[in-house]
Amino acid sequence: MPLLRLLCALWLSLSVAQAAASPDPLVPALVLDFQQDGVIADAATRARLYAEACAQGRSLACQPERWRPAEVLDRPRVREIFTPACTEGDPAACLVLGWLDTQIEMGMASPRAPDPARGAAHFDKACAAKLDRACAELGQLRLRGIGVERDLAIGRGLLDRACTAGIGNACSSLGWLQLEGEPGPADPAGAVRTFIRGCNRQDAISCLNAAELVGRGLDGPADPARIEDLLNRSCQAGLATACEELADLAPEEGRAARQAQLVRLTEAGCAGGDDRACANLGRRLLDGVGLPADRGRGLRLLRRSCEDGVLGACVHLSDALMDEPSPDRALVRALLTRACDDGQAAACARLGAMDLGPPDTTPTGVANIDKACTLGLDSACVERGWLYLSEKVGPRDPEAAFALWGRTCEQRPGDACDALAQARLAGLAGSEPNPPLAAALFARGCEGGSSAACVGLGQLHQRGVVVERDPSAAARLFTTACSAGNDFGCVNLAWALEEGFGLDRDLGTATSVYAKACADGLPKGCAHLAILEVRGYQVSLPAPAREVLKQACLDRSAAGCAGSGYLSVTGADGGAVDVPLGLQLLEQSCSISGALRCSWGACEVESAMACRWLSDLHRAGEVVPKDRRKARAYAEAACRAGDQASCAD
């Protein structure tokens, strides 16, 4: 009999241990209900998960309407219901209390949350009770020092434990630590594997991260089919960002269906009380993407989402308000200040721009740009570097600019690499030009996802500066940049198509690409369209060619000045001939990038075109007196700027 009791006790203890180690069916419902992983789900999905948890004996799941009356989350009621359950030892209830105490916007821990230290204690209690999701949350707090002492090693250990236990969002965070080498050496391939592990656990953000790194070639050659599969898995899990990227990848005939799918997802999520879904829907209504534009409804949804703590909605709302004829700058500042104070880097950057530009110029501008940079917004770090190089906010400090760009490029390869490369190539601020270093920086930035750096590297391959002259490589890099939405990359790609440089000549596509860049406000695109019109091609311009070129030249576009000069000299558009003005404009285009920069082959191709025209004019002696010395000097300038034909003159 004692032996039987011993065996029963042993069986009971094993059963309890297994129950403690098994996943809690309530947690997936809570994660979705409290908007923790950024995914959008409708009310029906949420209700189904709660019903399944209730059927498995989780009494908290049986009446979720107690804290979500009329599909609206009632935080005070949540605390009232979950506090006793946590006190009685329910780790899932402690998990929810931890979220309430550490988050303003659901899913994002903030030092300005109600009580981060108390929230960390709730997570710690639930983690000690073997709730792996709580360990992941505690690991996140450890990484950022919110509510607990910052400790990267402990934080990474907690995330590793949770990821191994199958918590997908822990794998997402762990993957970024592996990618950036915090702490320890960077392991890009290991990061991809970790993201894939999280994706296999139905974590939508892990799938999206894996798609990004696979696209960057960090796990072997980029595989479009694999990227699409990862994005599709992320989209199916409810991540709107992945659905948007998937829609962009779809062929033209399938894009509308993808957009409709995304609209249905966001409409259902917003109707079910998901604040992020309402923010996404509001942005789409403002832009008329996937559904008819409705500015009034879009603004209302963004305002509601912002008030409910979705910081990105505050930023989008402020952008929309600034587009109004007489914007309420005080309201915009209040919205951005709230979001910036809660750690939204884009909001800090916009505040900085407001404080550094007209009509305001205040000392807080630099502080906000600094904060945005510290929060990891690379464009803010780039902007801060340019401020160091200007005299707008104090004495120039080139070394500080180069050091900031260098650190940012090392930590997060991207646009900071491009900025430093441009500076090293041109020899800015009295520094010695260093084209080999610039080429390496362009390559690092391009590999890190900077479309601007891809353009810079492509231009070096275009002219054979430091790197081998390679038309195919240049065209490939321009295509990459243009696909990422970089208008300068698109204009360079259009030029390659126009000239048959590394690609089959395709004037129709080139014209379309120039037109898009022009419509996006890029003077260089408009200028190239105008030049094509001057050559007799049928194109659609927003104004007569001469006016377009004149405005482009005022915007310091080499193409604009070259085209304006050509028309002034020849009157090819039927307008007035003004040879002195034309020569002046051609001269301006020929030297627009500066002699030193041109000497390293980094001038715009239109500078070479203008130099070549000046050389031809002085060689022919019809419009200006014949002057072989000037003709040779302009030919040499055109050669330095990349015109290979002029090199033979």
matplotlib code that plots the C-alpha trace (Angstrom):
import matplotlib.pyplot as plt

x = [0.0, 2.7, 4.3, 1.0, 0.7, 4.3, 3.6, 0.4, 2.2, 5.0, 2.4, 0.6, 3.9, 4.8, 1.4, 1.6, 5.1, 3.9, 0.9, 3.2, 5.5, 2.8, 1.7, -1.1, -4.0, -5.0, -1.8, -2.3, -5.7, -4.3, -1.4, -3.9, -6.4, -3.7, -2.1, 1.3, 2.9, 1.7, -0.7, -4.3, -7.1, -10.8, -13.2, -14.2, -10.6, -10.2, -13.5, -12.5, -9.2, -10.9, -13.5, -10.8, -9.0, -12.3, -13.0, -9.6, -10.5, -9.1, -11.9, -10.4, -11.0, -14.7, -16.0, -13.6, -16.5, -16.0, -12.9, -13.8, -17.3, -18.5, -15.1, -13.2, -10.4, -11.2, -7.8, -9.1, -11.5, -8.6, -6.6, -9.5, -10.1, -6.5, -4.9, -6.6, -5.8, -2.1, -2.0, -3.4, -0.6, -2.0, 1.1, -1.0, -2.8, 0.6, 1.7, -1.2, -0.5, 3.1, 1.9, -0.4, 2.4, 5.2, 3.3, 1.5, 1.1, 0.2, 3.2, 5.9, 7.5, 8.1, 10.0, 7.1, 4.6, 2.5, 4.9, 7.7, 9.3, 6.1, 5.5, 9.0, 8.1, 4.9, 6.9, 9.5, 6.9, 5.3, 8.7, 9.6, 6.3, 7.7, 5.6, 8.0, 6.2, 6.8, 10.5, 10.6, 9.0, 11.4, 14.3, 13.1, 13.1, 16.6, 17.8, 16.5, 16.8, 13.1, 11.9, 15.1, 18.8, 20.0, 21.9, 22.4, 23.8, 20.8, 18.3, 19.8, 19.8, 16.1, 15.3, 17.3, 15.4, 12.1, 12.9, 14.1, 10.8, 8.9, 8.1, 8.2, 8.5, 11.5, 13.2, 12.5, 14.3, 17.1, 17.7, 18.4, 20.9, 22.7, 22.7, 24.1, 26.4, 25.0, 26.7, 29.4, 30.3, 27.7, 26.2, 24.1, 23.5, 22.6, 20.2, 18.4, 18.1, 16.7, 14.1, 13.1, 12.7, 10.4, 8.5, 7.9, 6.3, 3.8, 5.5, 4.7, 7.5, 10.1, 8.8, 9.1, 12.6, 13.7, 12.4, 14.4, 17.7, 17.2, 16.6, 19.9, 21.7, 22.7, 21.8, 23.1, 21.9, 18.6, 15.8, 12.6, 10.4, 11.6, 11.2, 7.6, 6.9, 8.1, 6.2, 3.1, 3.4, 3.8, 0.8, -1.4, -0.5, -2.0, 1.0, -0.1, 3.5, 4.2, 0.9, 2.0, 5.4, 3.7, 1.4, 4.4, 6.0, 2.9, 2.7, 0.6, -2.4, -2.3, -1.6, -5.2, -6.2, -3.4, -4.4, -8.0, -6.9, -5.0, -8.0, -10.3, -7.7, -7.4, -11.2, -12.0, -9.2, -10.3, -14.0, -12.8, -11.1, -7.4, -5.9, -3.0, -5.5, -7.4, -4.1, -3.2, -6.7, -6.6, -3.4, -4.8, -7.9, -5.8, -3.7, -6.5, -4.4, -6.6, -9.8, -11.3, -9.7, -11.7, -9.6, -12.2, -12.6, -8.8, -8.1, -10.7, -9.2, -5.6, -6.7, -8.5, -5.5, -3.1, -5.3, -5.2, -1.4, -0.4, 2.6, 3.0, -0.6, 0.4, 3.2, 1.0, -1.7, 0.9, 2.1, -1.5, -2.2, 1.0, -0.3, -3.3, -3.3, -3.0, -1.6, -2.1, 1.6, 0.9, -1.3, 1.3, 4.0, 1.9, 1.3, 5.0, 6.2, 3.9, 5.2, 8.9, 8.7, 7.5, 10.5, 9.1, 12.3, 10.4, 8.5, 11.7, 13.2, 10.1, 10.2, 13.9, 13.0, 10.3, 12.8, 15.6, 13.6, 11.4, 9.7, 11.2, 14.8, 15.3, 18.1, 15.8, 16.0, 19.5, 18.5, 15.6, 17.7, 20.2, 17.5, 16.1, 19.7, 20.2, 16.8, 18.2, 16.9, 19.7, 18.3, 18.5, 22.2, 22.9, 21.1, 23.1, 26.3, 25.3, 24.5, 28.0, 29.3, 27.1, 27.3, 23.5, 23.7, 27.2, 30.9, 31.6, 32.9, 33.9, 35.5, 32.4, 30.4, 32.7, 32.9, 29.1, 28.7, 31.5, 30.0, 26.5, 27.8, 29.7, 26.7, 23.9, 25.2, 23.0, 22.6, 25.3, 27.8, 26.6, 27.0, 30.5, 31.3, 30.1, 32.2, 35.4, 34.9, 34.6, 37.1, 34.5, 35.5, 39.2, 39.7, 41.8, 39.7, 39.8, 38.0, 39.1, 37.6, 34.5, 34.0, 34.2, 31.7, 29.3, 29.5, 28.9, 26.0, 24.4, 24.7, 23.1, 20.0, 20.9, 19.5, 21.5, 24.8, 23.8, 23.5, 26.9, 28.6, 26.8, 28.1, 31.7, 31.2, 29.6, 32.8, 35.4, 36.5, 38.6, 36.4, 36.3, 34.2, 31.3, 28.1, 26.3, 27.1, 26.2, 22.8, 22.2, 22.9, 20.7, 17.9, 18.3, 18.1, 15.1, 13.2, 13.7, 12.0, 15.1, 14.3, 18.0, 18.5, 15.5, 16.9, 20.3, 18.5, 16.5, 19.8, 21.3, 18.2, 18.3, 21.9, 21.9, 24.5, 24.7, 21.1, 19.3, 18.3, 14.7, 13.7, 10.0, 10.8, 13.4, 10.8, 8.4, 11.0, 11.9, 8.2, 7.8, 10.8, 9.5, 6.1, 7.8, 9.4, 12.9, 14.2, 16.7, 13.8, 12.0, 15.1, 15.8, 12.2, 12.7, 15.9, 14.1, 11.4, 14.1, 15.4, 12.0, 10.5, 6.9, 6.9, 4.5, 5.9, 4.2, 5.2, 7.1, 10.5, 12.4, 10.5, 11.1, 14.8, 15.1, 13.5, 15.7, 18.8, 17.7, 17.5, 21.2, 20.4, 23.2, 20.7, 18.6, 21.5, 22.7, 19.3, 18.6, 22.0, 21.5, 18.1, 19.4, 22.3, 20.3, 16.7, 15.7, 12.4, 11.4, 12.2, 14.6, 18.3, 20.6, 24.1, 25.9, 23.2, 23.4, 27.2, 26.9, 24.4, 26.5, 29.5, 27.5, 26.5, 29.9, 31.3, 28.2, 29.7, 33.0, 36.3, 37.7, 34.7, 34.7, 38.3, 37.3, 34.6, 31.7, 30.0, 26.5, 26.6, 24.9, 28.0, 29.9, 27.2, 27.5, 31.3, 31.1, 28.7, 31.0, 33.9, 32.0, 30.9, 34.5, 35.8, 33.2, 33.5, 30.0, 28.3, 31.4, 34.9, 36.9, 39.3, 41.1, 42.6, 39.2, 37.8, 40.5, 40.1, 36.3, 36.9, 39.3, 36.6, 34.0, 36.4, 37.0, 33.3, 32.8, 32.3, 34.4, 34.1, 35.7, 38.7, 39.7, 39.5]
y = [0.0, 2.6, 1.7, 2.3, 5.7, 6.5, 5.6, 7.7, 10.6, 10.3, 10.1, 13.2, 15.2, 14.3, 15.3, 18.6, 19.2, 18.3, 20.6, 23.5, 22.9, 22.6, 25.8, 27.7, 27.9, 31.3, 33.0, 33.1, 34.7, 37.3, 38.1, 38.8, 40.6, 42.9, 43.5, 42.3, 41.0, 43.7, 41.4, 42.3, 39.8, 40.2, 39.8, 36.3, 35.0, 36.4, 34.9, 31.5, 31.5, 32.5, 29.7, 27.1, 28.2, 28.2, 24.6, 23.5, 24.8, 28.3, 30.1, 33.6, 33.0, 32.3, 35.8, 38.2, 40.7, 41.6, 43.7, 44.4, 45.8, 46.9, 45.6, 48.3, 47.3, 48.7, 48.9, 49.7, 46.7, 44.5, 45.4, 44.8, 41.3, 40.1, 41.3, 38.8, 36.0, 37.0, 37.1, 33.6, 32.4, 32.5, 33.4, 34.4, 37.0, 38.3, 38.5, 40.8, 43.0, 43.3, 44.5, 47.1, 48.4, 48.6, 49.7, 52.9, 51.7, 48.0, 45.8, 48.5, 48.8, 52.4, 54.0, 56.4, 53.6, 53.5, 51.5, 49.7, 48.3, 46.8, 45.4, 43.8, 42.2, 40.7, 39.3, 37.9, 36.1, 34.6, 33.6, 31.9, 29.9, 28.7, 30.9, 31.3, 34.3, 36.2, 35.3, 36.8, 40.0, 40.2, 39.7, 42.7, 44.9, 43.8, 44.7, 48.3, 48.8, 49.5, 48.8, 46.7, 47.2, 47.0, 43.8, 42.6, 39.2, 38.4, 39.8, 37.7, 34.6, 35.0, 35.5, 32.4, 30.3, 31.6, 31.1, 27.6, 26.9, 28.0, 31.7, 33.2, 36.9, 36.0, 34.5, 37.8, 39.8, 37.3, 37.3, 41.1, 40.6, 38.0, 40.2, 43.2, 41.3, 42.3, 40.9, 39.0, 38.7, 39.4, 36.3, 37.2, 33.6, 32.6, 35.5, 34.3, 30.8, 32.3, 34.3, 31.2, 29.4, 32.2, 32.2, 28.4, 29.3, 31.5, 34.8, 37.2, 39.6, 36.8, 35.9, 39.5, 39.9, 36.6, 37.9, 41.1, 39.3, 36.7, 39.6, 41.1, 37.9, 37.2, 33.5, 32.8, 34.2, 36.1, 33.8, 35.7, 32.7, 32.2, 35.9, 35.8, 32.7, 34.3, 37.5, 35.5, 33.6, 36.9, 38.4, 35.3, 35.7, 39.2, 41.6, 44.5, 45.6, 42.2, 42.3, 45.7, 44.4, 41.4, 43.6, 45.6, 42.4, 41.2, 41.6, 44.4, 42.2, 40.7, 43.9, 45.0, 41.6, 41.8, 45.4, 44.3, 41.4, 43.9, 46.3, 43.5, 42.5, 46.1, 46.8, 43.6, 44.3, 47.9, 46.8, 44.4, 47.1, 46.7, 50.2, 49.5, 48.2, 51.5, 53.4, 51.4, 51.9, 55.7, 56.0, 54.1, 56.3, 59.5, 58.2, 56.4, 53.1, 50.1, 51.9, 55.3, 58.3, 59.7, 62.3, 63.0, 59.3, 58.8, 61.7, 60.4, 56.9, 58.3, 60.6, 57.8, 55.4, 58.2, 58.8, 55.1, 55.1, 54.0, 56.3, 55.8, 57.1, 60.3, 60.7, 60.0, 62.4, 65.2, 64.7, 64.9, 68.0, 69.7, 69.2, 71.4, 75.0, 76.6, 73.8, 74.0, 73.9, 73.8, 70.7, 69.1, 69.8, 68.4, 65.2, 64.8, 65.7, 63.0, 60.3, 61.4, 61.4, 57.8, 56.8, 57.2, 58.1, 59.4, 61.8, 63.1, 63.7, 65.6, 67.8, 68.5, 69.5, 71.8, 73.5, 73.8, 75.1, 78.1, 79.8, 78.3, 77.9, 76.7, 74.9, 71.9, 71.0, 69.5, 67.7, 66.1, 65.0, 63.6, 61.7, 60.2, 59.1, 57.5, 55.7, 54.1, 56.2, 56.3, 59.2, 61.3, 60.3, 61.3, 64.6, 65.3, 64.7, 67.3, 69.7, 69.3, 70.2, 73.3, 76.5, 76.5, 75.4, 76.3, 76.0, 73.4, 70.1, 67.8, 65.2, 64.8, 64.3, 61.7, 59.9, 59.8, 58.5, 56.0, 54.6, 54.4, 52.7, 50.2, 49.4, 49.6, 49.6, 51.8, 55.5, 56.6, 54.6, 56.5, 59.9, 59.1, 57.7, 60.9, 62.9, 60.8, 60.8, 64.5, 65.5, 67.5, 70.0, 70.0, 66.3, 64.4, 62.6, 58.9, 57.1, 53.5, 54.1, 55.7, 52.6, 50.3, 52.4, 52.5, 48.7, 48.3, 50.7, 49.0, 45.6, 47.0, 48.2, 51.8, 52.5, 55.8, 53.8, 51.4, 54.5, 55.8, 52.4, 52.1, 55.5, 54.4, 51.3, 53.5, 55.5, 53.0, 55.0, 52.9, 49.9, 48.2, 50.0, 47.6, 48.7, 45.5, 46.0, 49.7, 48.9, 46.1, 48.5, 51.3, 48.7, 47.7, 51.3, 52.1, 49.0, 50.3, 53.6, 55.7, 58.3, 59.0, 55.3, 55.4, 58.3, 56.6, 53.4, 55.4, 56.9, 53.4, 52.3, 55.4, 54.9, 51.1, 51.1, 47.6, 47.0, 46.7, 50.1, 50.8, 54.4, 53.8, 52.4, 55.1, 57.8, 56.2, 56.1, 59.7, 60.7, 59.0, 60.7, 64.0, 63.4, 62.6, 66.1, 65.2, 68.0, 65.7, 63.5, 66.5, 67.8, 64.5, 64.5, 68.0, 67.0, 64.1, 66.5, 68.8, 65.9, 65.4, 62.6, 62.7, 63.1, 64.5, 67.5, 69.5, 72.7, 73.8, 72.2, 75.5, 76.3, 72.8, 73.0, 76.5, 75.4, 72.2, 74.4, 76.7, 73.5, 72.8, 70.0, 69.5, 68.2, 71.3, 73.7, 71.6, 71.5, 75.2, 76.1, 74.0, 75.6, 79.1, 78.5, 76.7, 77.9, 74.3, 74.6, 77.7, 80.0, 83.0, 82.5, 83.9, 82.6, 84.3, 83.0, 79.5, 79.4, 80.5, 77.7, 75.1, 76.2, 76.0, 72.4, 71.4, 72.5, 71.9, 69.2, 71.0, 70.4, 68.2, 65.9, 65.8, 64.7, 61.5, 60.8, 61.5, 64.2, 63.7, 62.4, 65.6, 67.5, 65.5, 66.1, 69.9, 69.8, 67.8, 70.3, 73.2, 71.3, 70.8, 74.5, 75.7, 73.2, 74.0, 77.8, 78.5, 79.9, 81.0, 81.8, 78.6, 77.9, 74.5, 75.1, 75.6, 72.7, 70.4, 71.7, 71.0, 67.6, 66.7, 67.9, 65.7, 62.8, 63.3, 63.4, 60.1, 60.7, 58.0, 59.4, 62.7, 60.8, 60.0, 63.6]
z = [0.0, 0.8, -2.6, -4.3, -2.6, -3.6, -7.3, -7.2, -5.8, -8.4, -11.2, -9.8, -9.6, -13.1, -14.3, -12.6, -14.1, -17.5, -17.2, -16.0, -19.0, -21.6, -23.4, -21.8, -24.3, -22.9, -23.9, -27.7, -27.2, -24.8, -27.2, -29.9, -27.7, -26.2, -29.7, -28.7, -31.9, -34.3, -36.2, -37.1, -36.3, -36.4, -33.5, -34.7, -34.5, -31.0, -29.9, -31.3, -29.4, -26.1, -26.7, -27.2, -24.0, -22.1, -23.3, -22.0, -18.5, -18.5, -16.7, -17.4, -21.1, -20.7, -20.5, -22.3, -22.8, -19.2, -20.1, -23.7, -23.8, -27.2, -28.7, -26.8, -24.4, -20.9, -19.1, -15.6, -15.9, -17.1, -14.0, -11.7, -13.1, -13.6, -10.4, -8.1, -10.6, -10.6, -6.8, -6.7, -9.0, -12.5, -14.6, -17.7, -15.5, -14.3, -18.0, -18.8, -15.8, -16.9, -20.3, -18.7, -16.5, -19.1, -22.2, -23.4, -27.0, -26.8, -27.9, -27.2, -23.8, -22.8, -19.8, -19.5, -19.0, -15.8, -13.6, -15.5, -12.3, -11.2, -14.7, -14.7, -11.4, -12.9, -15.8, -13.4, -11.4, -14.5, -15.9, -12.6, -13.0, -16.4, -18.6, -21.5, -23.0, -19.8, -19.9, -23.4, -22.1, -19.3, -21.7, -23.8, -20.6, -19.7, -23.2, -22.9, -19.1, -18.7, -15.1, -14.5, -14.8, -18.4, -19.0, -22.5, -21.5, -19.2, -21.7, -24.5, -22.3, -21.5, -25.1, -26.1, -23.5, -24.7, -28.4, -27.7, -26.0, -29.1, -28.4, -31.8, -30.8, -28.7, -31.8, -33.6, -31.0, -30.6, -34.4, -34.3, -31.5, -33.5, -36.6, -34.7, -32.5, -29.1, -27.2, -29.0, -32.7, -35.3, -37.0, -40.0, -41.1, -37.6, -37.4, -40.5, -39.0, -35.8, -37.7, -39.7, -36.4, -35.1, -38.5, -38.1, -34.8, -36.6, -35.5, -38.3, -37.6, -37.7, -41.1, -42.3, -40.8, -42.5, -45.8, -45.5, -44.7, -47.4, -49.8, -48.7, -49.5, -45.9, -46.3, -49.7, -53.0, -52.8, -53.8, -54.9, -54.5, -50.9, -50.1, -51.4, -49.4, -46.2, -46.8, -47.6, -44.3, -42.5, -44.3, -43.6, -39.9, -40.0, -40.4, -42.5, -43.4, -45.0, -46.9, -48.3, -49.4, -50.9, -52.9, -54.2, -55.4, -57.2, -61.0, -62.2, -62.9, -59.3, -57.4, -57.1, -55.6, -53.0, -52.1, -51.7, -49.4, -47.2, -47.1, -45.9, -43.3, -41.9, -42.1, -40.1, -37.6, -37.0, -36.6, -34.0, -31.9, -33.2, -32.9, -35.3, -37.9, -37.5, -38.0, -41.1, -42.5, -41.7, -43.6, -46.6, -46.6, -46.7, -49.6, -51.4, -51.5, -52.1, -51.5, -52.4, -50.6, -47.6, -45.8, -43.1, -42.1, -42.4, -40.0, -37.5, -37.5, -37.1, -34.3, -32.4, -32.8, -31.7, -28.6, -27.8, -27.8, -31.4, -31.8, -35.5, -35.9, -34.2, -36.7, -39.7, -38.3, -37.8, -41.4, -42.7, -40.6, -41.9, -45.5, -44.8, -46.2, -42.8, -40.5, -36.8, -35.9, -32.1, -32.5, -34.7, -32.2, -29.4, -31.3, -32.2, -28.7, -27.2, -29.6, -29.3, -25.5, -25.8, -27.9, -31.5, -33.4, -36.5, -34.3, -32.8, -36.3, -37.4, -34.3, -35.0, -38.6, -37.3, -34.9, -37.4, -40.4, -41.1, -39.4, -36.2, -35.2, -31.7, -29.7, -29.2, -32.9, -32.6, -29.4, -31.1, -34.1, -31.6, -29.8, -33.1, -34.0, -30.6, -31.0, -34.1, -37.0, -39.5, -41.5, -38.3, -37.8, -41.4, -40.9, -37.7, -39.6, -42.2, -39.4, -38.0, -41.5, -41.7, -39.6, -39.1, -35.4, -34.4, -35.5, -38.2, -36.8, -39.7, -37.5, -35.4, -38.6, -40.0, -36.6, -36.3, -39.8, -39.3, -36.0, -37.5, -40.7, -38.6, -36.4, -38.9, -42.5, -44.6, -45.5, -43.0, -45.1, -48.2, -46.5, -45.4, -48.8, -50.5, -48.1, -48.6, -52.4, -52.7, -50.0, -48.1, -45.4, -46.5, -46.1, -48.6, -51.2, -50.7, -53.6, -52.6, -49.1, -50.7, -52.9, -49.9, -48.0, -50.9, -51.1, -47.4, -47.4, -50.5, -48.9, -45.8, -47.8, -48.6, -52.1, -52.2, -51.6, -54.5, -56.8, -55.7, -56.3, -59.6, -60.7, -59.9, -62.0, -64.7, -65.0, -63.9, -60.9, -58.5, -59.4, -62.8, -65.4, -65.7, -67.5, -66.4, -62.7, -62.9, -64.5, -61.9, -59.0, -60.5, -60.9, -57.2, -56.1, -58.4, -57.1, -53.6, -54.6, -55.0, -57.8, -58.4, -59.0, -61.4, -63.3, -63.7, -64.7, -67.3, -68.6, -69.0, -70.9, -73.1, -73.9, -74.0, -71.2, -69.7, -70.8, -74.1, -75.4, -74.5, -75.0, -74.1, -70.7, -70.1, -70.9, -68.4, -65.7, -66.3, -66.2, -62.8, -61.3, -62.7, -61.2, -57.8, -57.9, -59.0, -61.3, -63.0, -64.2, -65.6, -67.2, -69.1, -70.3, -71.6, -73.4, -75.1, -76.2, -77.6, -79.6, -81.1, -79.0, -77.9, -74.1, -71.5, -69.6, -66.8, -68.5, -71.7, -71.9, -71.4, -68.2, -66.8, -67.6, -66.1, -62.9, -62.8, -63.3, -60.4, -58.3, -59.3, -61.7, -64.1, -66.6, -66.2, -66.8, -69.7, -71.4, -70.7, -72.2, -75.3, -76.0, -75.4, -77.8, -80.5, -80.1, -80.9, -79.2, -81.2, -78.4, -78.3, -78.9, -76.2, -76.9, -73.9, -71.5, -73.1, -72.8, -69.2, -68.4, -70.2, -68.2, -65.0, -65.8, -66.8, -63.5, -61.3, -59.1, -58.5, -60.2, -57.4, -57.4, -61.2, -61.2, -59.4, -61.9, -59.5, -61.6, -62.9, -66.4, -67.6, -66.6, -69.1, -71.7, -71.2, -71.3, -74.5, -76.1, -75.1, -76.7, -79.9, -80.1, -79.7, -82.1, -84.8, -84.5, -85.8, -82.7, -80.9, -82.2, -83.0, -80.1, -80.1, -76.7, -75.1, -77.1, -75.8, -72.2, -72.3, -73.8, -71.0, -68.5, -70.2, -70.1, -66.3, -65.8, -67.5, -71.2, -72.8, -76.4, -75.2, -73.8, -77.4, -78.6]

ax = plt.figure().add_subplot(projection="3d")
ax.plot(x, y, z, "-o")
ax.set_aspect("equal")
plt.show()
